[in-house]
Amino acid sequence: MGTEEVSSNIGLYIHWPFCLSKCPYCDFNSHVVESVDHSRWEKALVKELTFLSKNQNQKKLKSIFFGGGTPSLMEPETVFKAIQTAKKIWDVKEPIEITLEANPSSIECQTFNSFKQAGINRVSLGIQAFDDNALSFLGRSHNQLDAINALEAAHKSFDRVSFDLIYARPQQTIDSWLLELGQALDLAGEHMSVYQLTIEKGTAFYSQYKRGGFEMPSPETAGDFYEVTNEKLSSAGLQNYEISNYAHLGSECQHNMIYWRSEDYLGVGPGAHSRLTDIRGKRRATRSLTAPFSWLKEVEAKGNALVEQNILSTSEQLTETIMMGLRLKEGISLKKLYQLTGKPLVQLFDEEALYLLKNEGYLGVDDLYLRATDAGRQRLDGVVRCLLESANIPN
């Protein structure tokens, strides 16, 4: 127990920590600075990638994802160098998915063709809303017209285009959201990510909310938003393959599937995390320094900026697998659970807990998968908690 079948695939995440401004809802590792020495950052990202990939180069590279922050503020040359370095390290079965997150500003859209030439073949735009008042509330620097123009520019440069939207905003109505979704579908390609607005500690919204600056929709109303979103997007052929993600069949984000299926991935850049399985089947969790310029100095000095390296216990791996895997419509492979724990499902979890969750319509089980139903995914925190509290695995 406590070991996994050694993964033959790996995903690569590269973090660019800089933004032009900090959105009030954002709790990601992003920072606003006056200037960036792009040459210095390019060398550091390549240096850490080369260092951290040691002993992992026997795997096949499945995807690359440039996230942030705002990675569309990177120099295309930096992106090119990172991609070429990765392709020298790993065996690559072309074409692999290579995604860049971008904001819909006119300046960033002008570099789309350069990023395509650098190797990017999928772009994910942070649209967030098609309503100018909502965009202002969310602290976005673009407006509705900018969003439309950015999507049109993205479709001209890339075959694969996704964008993000945020719902369950203060004072938002179901009717106005359905109109917004209709507009989104007119502009959509193969994939959309649709997130419920949440108030996270440490954000500007958290302080405003605590002071009574605005009211959030009730949990019941948020559930209504989720249901109408599913209905609207599913009727248009975009299937809810993960709680917040919709795609045509075969157009799912392959990089994010690596996270949700608890496969191996290497994170490079400030605050980046990794999950890597060694040749003995032990799964290791690592994390790098979060502060951008502390990270930079550390990498320049010794090749990496790791601050955490831990072998995950069976219990810890099970927690991650359940939390991530039940987000997927496909669920979690029973074979994977058995390989991880050495126990069949009926021995892994308390029989009464499984019966309760299935009887209430929150879980489904067949010969191959354990999955949360649509109702279960609306209440996933509670479903996960109930399962893990009944798990028969020592810490």
C-alpha positions as CSV (number, residue, x, y, z in Angstrom):
1,M,0.0,0.0,0.0
2,G,1.0,3.6,-0.4
3,T,2.5,3.1,-3.8
4,E,1.2,3.8,-7.3
5,E,1.8,2.3,-10.7
6,V,4.6,4.4,-12.1
7,S,3.1,6.9,-14.5
8,S,4.5,6.9,-18.0
9,N,3.2,10.4,-18.7
10,I,3.9,13.8,-17.3
11,G,2.5,17.3,-17.6
12,L,4.5,20.5,-17.3
13,Y,3.2,23.7,-15.6
14,I,5.1,26.9,-15.9
15,H,4.1,29.8,-13.7
16,W,4.5,33.5,-14.7
17,P,3.7,35.5,-11.5
18,F,3.2,39.0,-12.9
19,C,0.0,40.9,-13.8
20,L,-0.8,44.4,-14.9
21,S,-3.2,44.7,-11.9
22,K,-4.5,42.4,-9.1
23,C,-8.2,41.4,-9.5
24,P,-10.1,41.7,-6.2
25,Y,-11.3,38.0,-6.3
26,C,-7.9,36.5,-7.1
27,D,-6.0,34.5,-4.5
28,F,-3.4,33.1,-6.9
29,N,0.3,33.8,-6.7
30,S,0.2,37.0,-8.8
31,H,2.0,40.3,-8.4
32,V,2.1,43.8,-9.9
33,V,5.6,45.2,-10.6
34,E,6.9,48.2,-12.5
35,S,9.3,46.2,-14.7
36,V,10.5,42.7,-15.5
37,D,13.9,41.6,-16.7
38,H,12.6,39.1,-19.3
39,S,16.1,37.8,-20.2
40,R,16.8,37.0,-16.5
41,W,13.4,35.3,-16.0
42,E,13.8,33.3,-19.2
43,K,17.1,31.9,-18.0
44,A,15.8,31.1,-14.5
45,L,12.7,29.3,-15.8
46,V,14.8,27.2,-18.1
47,K,17.3,26.5,-15.4
48,E,14.7,25.3,-12.9
49,L,13.0,23.2,-15.5
50,T,16.2,21.5,-16.3
51,F,17.1,20.9,-12.7
52,L,13.7,19.7,-11.5
53,S,13.2,17.3,-14.5
54,K,16.1,15.2,-13.5
55,N,15.0,11.5,-12.9
56,Q,11.7,12.3,-14.7
57,N,13.0,12.3,-18.3
58,Q,12.0,8.7,-18.9
59,K,8.4,9.8,-19.1
60,K,6.4,11.0,-22.1
61,L,5.4,14.7,-22.0
62,K,1.6,14.9,-22.4
63,S,1.0,18.7,-22.1
64,I,2.5,22.1,-21.2
65,F,0.5,24.8,-19.5
66,F,1.6,28.4,-19.0
67,G,-0.4,29.9,-16.2
68,G,-0.2,32.8,-13.8
69,G,-0.4,35.6,-13.2
70,T,-0.7,36.7,-16.8
71,P,1.6,34.6,-18.9
72,S,0.5,36.4,-22.1
73,L,2.8,39.2,-20.7
74,M,5.8,36.9,-21.2
75,E,8.0,37.5,-24.1
76,P,7.2,34.9,-26.9
77,E,10.9,34.1,-26.9
78,T,10.7,33.0,-23.3
79,V,7.8,30.7,-24.1
80,F,9.7,29.3,-27.1
81,K,12.8,28.6,-25.1
82,A,10.8,26.8,-22.4
83,I,8.9,24.7,-24.9
84,Q,12.1,23.7,-26.7
85,T,13.8,22.9,-23.5
86,A,10.9,20.6,-22.5
87,K,11.0,18.8,-25.8
88,K,14.7,18.1,-25.4
89,I,14.2,16.7,-21.9
90,W,11.2,14.4,-22.6
91,D,10.0,12.1,-25.3
92,V,7.2,14.0,-27.0
93,K,4.4,12.4,-29.2
94,E,3.4,15.3,-31.4
95,P,1.1,17.2,-31.3
96,I,0.9,17.8,-27.6
97,E,-1.4,20.3,-26.0
98,I,0.4,23.6,-25.2
99,T,-1.8,26.2,-23.5
100,L,-1.3,29.8,-22.7
101,E,-3.5,31.8,-20.4
102,A,-4.2,35.3,-21.7
103,N,-6.2,38.5,-20.9
104,P,-8.4,40.1,-23.5
105,S,-6.5,43.4,-23.8
106,S,-5.6,44.7,-27.2
107,I,-1.9,44.7,-26.4
108,E,-1.8,41.0,-25.5
109,C,-4.0,40.1,-28.5
110,Q,-1.4,41.6,-30.8
111,T,1.1,38.9,-29.7
112,F,-1.1,35.9,-30.5
113,N,0.6,35.1,-33.7
114,S,4.0,35.3,-32.1
115,F,2.9,32.9,-29.4
116,K,1.6,30.5,-32.0
117,Q,5.0,30.6,-33.7
118,A,6.6,30.0,-30.4
119,G,4.7,26.7,-30.1
120,I,1.4,27.6,-28.3
121,N,-1.6,25.7,-29.9
122,R,-4.3,26.4,-27.3
123,V,-5.2,29.7,-25.6
124,S,-7.5,30.3,-22.6
125,L,-8.9,33.8,-22.2
126,G,-9.8,35.4,-18.9
127,I,-13.1,37.0,-20.2
128,Q,-15.0,36.5,-16.9
129,A,-18.2,38.4,-18.0
130,F,-19.9,39.9,-21.1
131,D,-21.4,42.7,-19.0
132,D,-19.5,46.0,-18.5
133,N,-20.9,46.6,-15.0
134,A,-19.9,43.1,-13.9
135,L,-16.4,43.5,-15.4
136,S,-15.9,46.8,-13.5
137,F,-17.0,45.1,-10.3
138,L,-14.6,42.2,-10.9
139,G,-11.8,44.7,-11.4
140,R,-11.1,43.7,-15.0
141,S,-9.4,46.2,-17.2
142,H,-11.2,45.2,-20.4
143,N,-14.8,45.8,-21.5
144,Q,-17.4,43.7,-23.4
145,L,-16.2,44.9,-26.8
146,D,-12.6,44.1,-25.8
147,A,-13.7,40.5,-24.9
148,I,-15.4,40.0,-28.2
149,N,-12.5,41.3,-30.2
150,A,-10.1,39.2,-28.2
151,L,-12.1,36.0,-28.9
152,E,-12.2,36.8,-32.6
153,A,-8.5,37.4,-32.7
154,A,-7.9,34.2,-30.7
155,H,-10.0,32.1,-33.2
156,K,-8.0,33.5,-36.1
157,S,-4.7,32.5,-34.5
158,F,-5.5,29.2,-32.7
159,D,-7.6,26.1,-33.5
160,R,-8.2,25.5,-29.8
161,V,-9.7,28.4,-27.8
162,S,-11.2,28.4,-24.3
163,F,-12.4,31.2,-22.1
164,D,-13.5,31.7,-18.4
165,L,-16.7,33.1,-17.1
166,I,-17.8,33.9,-13.5
167,Y,-21.4,33.5,-12.3
168,A,-23.4,33.9,-9.0
169,R,-22.2,37.5,-8.8
170,P,-23.8,40.0,-6.4
171,Q,-27.2,41.1,-7.7
172,Q,-26.9,38.9,-10.8
173,T,-30.2,37.3,-11.9
174,I,-30.8,33.9,-13.6
175,D,-32.4,35.7,-16.6
176,S,-29.5,38.0,-17.1
177,W,-27.0,35.1,-16.7
178,L,-28.9,33.1,-19.4
179,L,-28.6,36.0,-21.8
180,E,-24.9,36.3,-21.0
181,L,-24.5,32.5,-21.6
182,G,-26.3,32.9,-24.9
183,Q,-23.8,35.5,-26.0
184,A,-21.0,33.4,-24.8
185,L,-22.2,30.4,-26.9
186,D,-22.3,32.6,-30.0
187,L,-18.6,33.2,-29.5
188,A,-17.5,29.9,-28.0
189,G,-15.3,27.3,-29.6
190,E,-14.7,23.9,-28.2
191,H,-14.3,24.7,-24.5
192,M,-15.5,27.0,-21.7
193,S,-14.6,27.2,-18.0
194,V,-17.5,28.6,-15.9
195,Y,-16.8,29.3,-12.2
196,Q,-19.0,30.3,-9.3
197,L,-17.7,33.5,-7.6
198,T,-16.2,32.6,-4.2
199,I,-14.8,35.0,-1.6
200,E,-11.3,33.9,-0.6
201,K,-9.3,35.0,2.4
202,G,-6.6,37.5,1.6
203,T,-8.4,39.0,-1.3
204,A,-9.8,42.5,-1.7
205,F,-13.2,41.1,-2.0
206,Y,-12.9,39.3,1.3
207,S,-12.3,42.6,3.1
208,Q,-15.1,44.3,1.3
209,Y,-17.5,41.4,1.9
210,K,-16.7,41.4,5.7
211,R,-17.4,45.1,5.8
212,G,-20.8,44.6,4.2
213,G,-19.8,46.1,0.9
214,F,-21.9,43.6,-1.0
215,E,-24.1,40.5,-0.6
216,M,-23.5,37.2,-2.2
217,P,-26.3,35.0,-3.6
218,S,-27.6,32.3,-1.2
219,P,-26.3,28.7,-1.6
220,E,-29.7,27.8,-3.0
221,T,-29.5,30.5,-5.6
222,A,-26.0,29.5,-6.4
223,G,-27.2,26.0,-7.0
224,D,-29.9,27.3,-9.3
225,F,-27.2,29.1,-11.3
226,Y,-25.2,25.8,-11.6
227,E,-28.2,23.9,-12.8
228,V,-29.3,26.4,-15.5
229,T,-25.6,26.7,-16.6
230,N,-25.5,22.9,-17.1
231,E,-28.8,22.8,-19.0
232,K,-27.9,25.8,-21.3
233,L,-24.4,24.6,-22.2
234,S,-25.3,20.9,-22.4
235,S,-28.1,21.7,-24.9
236,A,-25.5,23.5,-27.0
237,G,-23.2,20.4,-27.1
238,L,-20.8,21.5,-24.4
239,Q,-20.7,18.7,-21.8
240,N,-20.0,19.3,-18.1
241,Y,-17.0,17.0,-18.0
242,E,-15.7,18.6,-14.7
243,I,-17.6,20.7,-12.2
244,S,-16.5,24.0,-13.8
245,N,-15.5,22.9,-17.2
246,Y,-17.5,22.3,-20.4
247,A,-16.3,20.9,-23.8
248,H,-17.2,19.2,-26.9
249,L,-16.3,15.5,-26.8
250,G,-12.5,15.1,-27.3
251,S,-11.8,18.8,-26.6
252,E,-11.3,18.5,-22.8
253,C,-8.3,20.3,-21.4
254,Q,-5.7,17.5,-21.3
255,H,-3.4,19.3,-18.9
256,N,-6.1,19.8,-16.3
257,M,-7.2,16.2,-16.7
258,I,-3.7,15.3,-15.4
259,Y,-4.5,17.1,-12.1
260,W,-8.0,15.7,-11.8
261,R,-6.8,12.1,-12.5
262,S,-4.0,12.5,-10.0
263,E,-1.3,11.8,-12.7
264,D,2.2,13.2,-12.6
265,Y,3.0,16.8,-13.2
266,L,6.1,19.1,-12.8
267,G,5.6,22.7,-11.7
268,V,8.2,25.4,-12.6
269,G,8.2,29.0,-11.3
270,P,7.4,30.8,-8.1
271,G,5.0,28.9,-5.9
272,A,4.6,26.0,-8.4
273,H,3.7,22.6,-7.0
274,S,4.6,19.2,-8.4
275,R,3.3,15.6,-7.9
276,L,5.9,13.1,-9.2
277,T,6.0,9.3,-8.9
278,D,9.5,7.8,-8.6
279,I,10.8,4.5,-10.0
280,R,9.8,2.8,-6.7
281,G,6.2,4.0,-7.1
282,K,6.5,6.6,-4.3
283,R,4.6,9.8,-4.9
284,R,6.4,13.0,-4.0
285,A,4.9,16.5,-3.4
286,T,7.1,19.5,-3.9
287,R,6.6,23.3,-3.7
288,S,8.8,26.2,-4.7
289,L,9.3,29.6,-3.0
290,T,6.3,31.8,-3.6
291,A,7.8,35.3,-3.6
292,P,8.9,36.0,-7.2
293,F,12.2,37.7,-6.6
294,S,13.2,35.4,-3.8
295,W,12.5,32.5,-6.1
296,L,14.6,34.2,-8.9
297,K,17.7,34.6,-6.7
298,E,17.4,31.1,-5.3
299,V,17.2,29.5,-8.8
300,E,20.1,31.6,-10.1
301,A,22.2,30.5,-7.1
302,K,21.4,26.8,-7.0
303,G,19.2,25.8,-9.9
304,N,15.9,25.4,-7.9
305,A,13.9,27.1,-5.2
306,L,12.2,24.2,-3.6
307,V,10.9,24.8,0.0
308,E,8.9,21.6,0.4
309,Q,9.6,18.0,-0.5
310,N,7.4,15.3,1.0
311,I,6.6,11.6,0.3
312,L,2.8,11.4,0.4
313,S,1.3,8.7,2.6
314,T,-1.5,6.4,1.3
315,S,-4.0,8.4,3.2
316,E,-2.8,11.7,1.8
317,Q,-2.9,10.3,-1.8
318,L,-6.4,9.0,-1.2
319,T,-7.5,12.4,0.0
320,E,-6.2,14.1,-3.1
321,T,-7.5,11.4,-5.4
322,I,-11.1,11.6,-4.0
323,M,-11.1,15.5,-3.9
324,M,-9.9,15.8,-7.4
325,G,-11.3,12.8,-9.1
326,L,-14.9,13.3,-8.0
327,R,-14.9,16.6,-9.7
328,L,-14.9,14.7,-13.0
329,K,-18.1,13.4,-14.6
330,E,-16.2,10.2,-15.4
331,G,-15.3,9.8,-11.7
332,I,-12.4,7.7,-10.3
333,S,-11.2,4.4,-11.7
334,L,-11.8,1.6,-9.2
335,K,-8.6,0.0,-10.5
336,K,-6.7,3.2,-9.5
337,L,-8.2,3.1,-6.0
338,Y,-7.2,-0.6,-5.6
339,Q,-3.7,0.0,-6.8
340,L,-3.3,2.9,-4.3
341,T,-4.8,1.2,-1.3
342,G,-4.8,-2.5,-1.9
343,K,-8.5,-2.6,-1.0
344,P,-11.7,-3.0,-3.1
345,L,-14.3,-0.3,-2.7
346,V,-16.5,-2.2,-0.2
347,Q,-13.5,-2.5,2.1
348,L,-12.0,0.9,1.5
349,F,-15.1,2.9,2.7
350,D,-17.6,2.2,5.4
351,E,-20.5,0.3,3.9
352,E,-23.1,2.5,5.6
353,A,-21.5,5.7,4.3
354,L,-21.5,4.3,0.7
355,Y,-25.1,3.2,1.0
356,L,-26.2,6.6,2.3
357,L,-24.5,8.5,-0.4
358,K,-25.8,6.2,-3.1
359,N,-29.3,6.1,-1.7
360,E,-29.5,9.9,-1.5
361,G,-28.5,10.1,-5.1
362,Y,-25.0,11.7,-4.6
363,L,-22.8,8.8,-5.7
364,G,-22.9,6.2,-8.4
365,V,-20.8,3.1,-8.8
366,D,-20.4,0.6,-11.6
367,D,-17.9,-2.1,-12.5
368,L,-15.2,0.5,-13.4
369,Y,-15.8,3.8,-11.7
370,L,-16.9,5.6,-8.6
371,R,-18.5,8.9,-9.5
372,A,-20.4,11.8,-8.1
373,T,-23.8,12.4,-9.6
374,D,-24.8,15.9,-10.8
375,A,-26.5,16.4,-7.4
376,G,-23.4,15.1,-5.6
377,R,-21.1,17.4,-7.5
378,Q,-23.3,20.3,-6.3
379,R,-22.5,19.2,-2.7
380,L,-19.1,17.8,-3.4
381,D,-17.4,19.2,-0.2
382,G,-19.9,17.2,1.9
383,V,-19.7,14.1,-0.2
384,V,-15.9,14.1,0.0
385,R,-15.9,14.7,3.7
386,C,-18.3,11.8,4.3
387,L,-16.3,9.4,2.2
388,L,-12.9,10.3,3.7
389,E,-14.2,10.2,7.3
390,S,-15.3,6.6,6.6
391,A,-12.1,5.5,4.8
392,N,-10.4,2.5,6.3
393,I,-6.8,3.7,5.7
394,P,-4.2,4.4,8.5
395,N,-2.7,7.9,8.4
